[in-house]
């Protein structure tokens, strides 16, 4: 169904017409189409995102991620997902445009979270504390910005996107370094002695 829809989505976006045509090509009747894609084209976009996540995970599983630094793993994850989308870049662009509409904000947030969560898990993240959420929030910003840059990258090798991603990750690493240094410095002052501690620590 998805394979049948993407070539048309490259030109027409994710529409009811594209959904109906792909359903017919896949041998689905109207009842089956309504059952599998209850929200119409948006449900197809949701499935497209899930499929891209799954293929991204497969590609990353074939890499030697444990031998990489964490920043290299994250960069590899982001680039792997973009490489999955690349054959139908215009369809991906149109899917993002649809999800940017206010009425689809909830779906967009859910799909973005699922993607960055998959990236972190494949990268080896096992955190269960507050870092679990901050890592995913930060990566959502990095991936979202990189995706927009990629949509506008017309260079043959898309090196500009890779450079953009590297710069965003470097910004995050510098911020994390600053936080660690600030926490260490503030801990020397009595008024900030308990800064950063959890209730359990106190």
C-alpha positions as CSV (number, residue, x, y, z in Angstrom):
1,X,0.0,0.0,0.0
2,X,2.7,2.4,1.0
3,X,4.9,1.5,-2.0
4,X,2.0,2.2,-4.3
5,X,1.2,5.5,-2.6
6,X,4.7,7.2,-2.4
7,X,5.3,7.8,-6.1
8,X,2.0,9.7,-6.3
9,X,2.6,11.4,-3.0
10,X,5.8,12.8,-4.5
11,X,3.6,14.9,-6.8
12,X,0.2,15.2,-5.2
13,X,1.0,14.9,-1.5
14,X,-1.0,12.7,0.9
15,X,-4.6,13.1,-0.3
16,X,-7.8,11.1,-0.4
17,X,-7.3,10.5,-4.1
18,X,-3.7,9.2,-3.5
19,X,-5.0,7.0,-0.7
20,X,-7.8,5.5,-2.8
21,X,-5.6,4.9,-5.8
22,X,-3.0,3.1,-3.6
23,X,-5.7,1.1,-1.9
24,X,-7.0,-0.1,-5.3
25,X,-3.5,-1.0,-6.4
26,X,-3.0,-3.0,-3.2
27,X,-6.4,-4.8,-3.7
28,X,-8.1,-3.2,-0.8
29,X,-11.9,-2.5,-0.8
30,X,-13.4,0.6,0.8
31,X,-14.1,-1.2,4.1
32,X,-10.6,-2.5,4.4
33,X,-9.2,0.9,3.5
34,X,-11.3,2.7,6.2
35,X,-10.4,0.1,8.8
36,X,-6.6,0.3,8.1
37,X,-6.5,4.1,7.7
38,X,-9.3,5.5,9.9
39,X,-7.9,9.0,9.7
40,X,-7.5,8.8,5.9
41,X,-4.3,10.3,4.5
42,X,-3.0,11.2,8.0
43,X,-3.1,7.6,8.9
44,X,-1.1,6.7,5.9
45,X,1.5,9.4,6.9
46,X,1.6,7.8,10.3
47,X,2.3,4.4,8.8
48,X,4.9,5.9,6.6
49,X,6.7,7.3,9.6
50,X,6.5,4.0,11.5
51,X,7.9,2.2,8.4
52,X,10.7,4.7,8.2
53,X,11.6,4.2,11.8
54,X,11.7,0.4,11.4
55,X,14.0,0.6,8.4
56,X,16.2,3.1,10.1
57,X,16.6,0.7,13.0
58,X,17.5,-2.1,10.6
59,X,20.2,0.0,9.0
60,X,21.6,1.0,12.3
61,X,21.6,-2.5,13.6
62,X,24.0,-3.4,10.7
63,X,26.5,-0.7,11.9
64,X,29.1,-1.0,14.6
65,X,27.5,1.6,16.8
66,X,29.0,0.4,20.1
67,X,32.4,1.4,18.8
68,X,31.3,4.9,18.1
69,X,31.1,7.9,20.4
70,X,27.6,8.9,21.5
71,X,27.6,11.9,19.3
72,X,28.6,9.7,16.3
73,X,25.8,7.3,17.1
74,X,23.2,10.0,17.2
75,X,24.5,11.6,13.9
76,X,24.4,8.1,12.3
77,X,20.8,7.6,13.5
78,X,19.6,11.0,12.1
79,X,21.4,10.4,8.8
80,X,20.1,6.9,8.6
81,X,16.5,8.0,8.9
82,X,17.1,10.7,6.2
83,X,18.5,8.1,3.9
84,X,15.4,6.0,4.3
85,X,13.3,9.0,3.3
86,X,15.6,10.1,0.4
87,X,14.1,7.9,-2.4
88,X,10.8,9.9,-1.9
89,X,12.1,13.1,-0.5
90,X,9.2,15.2,-1.9
91,X,6.7,12.8,-0.4
92,X,8.5,13.2,3.0
93,X,8.4,17.0,2.5
94,X,4.6,16.9,1.8
95,X,4.0,14.6,4.8
96,X,5.8,17.1,7.0
97,X,3.8,20.0,5.5
98,X,0.5,18.1,6.3
99,X,1.7,17.4,9.9
100,X,2.6,21.1,10.4
101,X,-1.1,22.0,10.3
102,X,-2.5,22.9,13.7
103,X,-5.2,20.2,13.5
104,X,-2.4,17.5,13.2
105,X,-0.2,18.8,16.0
106,X,-0.9,15.9,18.3
107,X,0.0,13.3,15.6
108,X,3.1,15.2,14.6
109,X,4.4,15.3,18.2
110,X,3.7,11.7,18.8
111,X,5.5,10.6,15.6
112,X,8.5,12.8,16.3
113,X,8.7,11.4,19.8
114,X,8.6,7.9,18.5
115,X,11.4,8.5,16.0
116,X,13.8,10.2,18.4
117,X,13.0,7.5,21.1
118,X,14.0,4.8,18.5
119,X,17.2,6.7,17.7
120,X,18.2,6.9,21.4
121,X,17.3,3.3,22.1
122,X,19.4,2.0,19.1
123,X,22.2,4.3,20.2
124,X,22.2,2.4,23.5
125,X,20.4,4.8,25.9
126,X,19.2,3.0,29.0
127,X,18.3,6.0,31.1
128,X,15.0,6.0,33.1
129,X,15.4,9.2,35.1
130,X,14.8,12.8,34.0
131,X,17.6,12.4,31.4
132,X,15.3,10.1,29.5
133,X,13.0,13.0,28.7
134,X,15.6,15.7,28.2
135,X,17.6,13.6,25.8
136,X,14.6,13.0,23.7
137,X,13.5,16.6,23.8
138,X,16.9,17.8,22.7
139,X,17.2,15.3,19.9
140,X,13.7,16.2,18.7
141,X,14.9,19.8,18.2
142,X,18.1,18.6,16.5
143,X,16.3,16.2,14.2
144,X,13.5,18.6,13.4
145,X,15.9,21.4,12.5
146,X,18.0,19.0,10.4
147,X,15.0,17.6,8.6
148,X,14.0,21.1,7.5
149,X,17.6,21.8,6.4
150,X,17.5,18.6,4.4
151,X,14.3,19.5,2.6
152,X,16.1,22.5,1.3
153,X,19.4,20.8,0.5
154,X,19.7,20.4,-3.3
155,X,23.4,19.4,-3.3
156,X,24.1,16.0,-4.9
157,X,25.8,14.6,-1.8
158,X,23.7,16.6,0.7
159,X,26.9,17.5,2.5
160,X,25.3,20.7,3.7
161,X,22.8,18.7,5.8
162,X,25.6,16.6,7.3
163,X,27.5,19.8,8.2
164,X,24.4,21.4,9.7
165,X,23.7,18.3,11.8
166,X,27.3,18.2,13.1
167,X,27.0,21.8,14.1
168,X,23.7,21.2,16.0
169,X,25.2,18.3,17.8
170,X,28.3,20.3,18.7
171,X,26.0,23.0,20.1
172,X,24.3,20.4,22.3
173,X,27.6,19.0,23.5
174,X,28.9,22.4,24.5
175,X,25.7,23.1,26.4
176,X,25.9,19.9,28.3
177,X,29.6,20.7,29.1
178,X,28.5,24.1,30.4
179,X,25.8,22.6,32.6
180,X,28.2,20.1,34.1
181,X,30.8,22.8,34.8
182,X,28.2,25.2,36.3
183,X,26.8,22.5,38.6
184,X,30.3,21.7,39.8
185,X,31.1,25.4,40.4
186,X,27.8,26.2,42.2
187,X,28.2,23.2,44.5
188,X,31.1,25.0,46.1
189,X,28.8,27.7,47.5
190,X,26.7,26.9,50.6
191,X,23.6,28.4,49.1
192,X,23.8,26.0,46.2
193,X,25.1,23.0,48.0
194,X,22.0,21.0,47.3
195,X,21.6,22.2,43.7
196,X,20.8,19.3,41.4
197,X,20.1,16.8,44.1
198,X,16.9,14.8,44.1
199,X,14.7,14.5,47.2
200,X,16.0,11.0,47.8
201,X,19.6,12.3,47.8
202,X,18.6,14.9,50.5
